[in-house]
Amino acid sequence: MKTPASVLPDSPTLTLRLTAALGRDPHERRSVKILRRALPPFMCTFPNEIVTCQLPDGRKRRVFIKYQAGQSHECYGHRGDVPYETEVYRRVLHSLPNFKPKCLGAHTDPHTGDISLFLEYVYRSVRLSDIVWKRLTRQPRGMTQAASWIGKFHAAHEQRIEDPSLAFLRRYNADYYRGWAQRTFEFSRPLHGRFPWLTKLYRADEWFAPLLAEPQTVIHGEFYAKTILVRNQSVFMVDWESAAIAAGEIDLAALTEGKHWPAGVVQECERAYLRTRWPEGAPPWFGRTLDAARIYLHFRWLGERPDWTVREKNLSRYDHLYASAKRLGLI
């Protein structure tokens, strides 16, 4: 959503929060000075803004701030809120060498418990989905870079999923997957005559079996082009509120989902992912797990809200859902 000014803290309150989170010395008497406040050009789930400030040592810094502001967007256990994303930055992303945008800190309001998350602002960047200038070359390059990055990320975290520090992460299990199929089936009742095969697919747990059988890792959870920033030759991953422990193929399926990506770009993304996730060669189950991941994503978006399930623009999801289920021999 676009952030209304009414939900943003006033300047004195924000100054106190920035000083508490970014101040180097807790005994430092000088506070952070706010120089400019602006809204990002794109939509976001939680209230946010870009603040240019001057630190007590005189350095200037641009900060992207995401506010909890009393809001929640759990989405049937799929998303966390700002406190959850803050922990992802602290416990998962903080240890990655050269990860950006870096988490600069967070502030918890002593009265409401609401958290403000402070991140580096990636200036002069554009969302991968919004690239216009040199689109025919920059988008494919950004896509394959993102696929390589997430493949390497999945490989590095496959051995960490039992680490006690990651116990806070959501884990996709049979009930989680089954719930999305159940809601899709219920919400799509007006379409059952058009898509009679839905009954068989939703009742069979076989569709998500590959997602549970194969190695689990830490995933982004909504690894779409709109959550990837591009600046020059670099890509930056943002919006980690849906991070979870699940099959890594879900992130690859999200990145390459949709009819707007040419088949050649999708194939190159898959190759780039495989090179970094499994340098020794693709495992035999990869294709089946990727198709199961695609099925999950269609159920996930069709099963969130009844109006989305029957919306004309979303009806193509049923065709893609059918195609993936057919390849897996489920219908």
NORNOR-V887222 format. One record per helix or strand of 2 or more residues. SS is the DSSP state (helix for helix, strand for strand). FROM is the first residue (numbers start at 1). TO is the last residue. If there is no record, write none. Layout:
ss;from;to
SS;FROM;TO
SS;FROM;TO
This chain:
ss;from;to
helix;5;7
helix;11;22
strand;33;38
strand;48;54
strand;60;67
helix;82;93
strand;103;108
strand;115;120
strand;126;127
helix;128;130
helix;135;160
helix;164;166
strand;170;171
helix;174;187
helix;189;191
helix;198;203
helix;206;213
strand;216;219
helix;225;227
strand;228;231
strand;234;237
strand;244;247
helix;249;255
helix;263;277
helix;286;302
helix;306;309
helix;312;314
helix;316;327
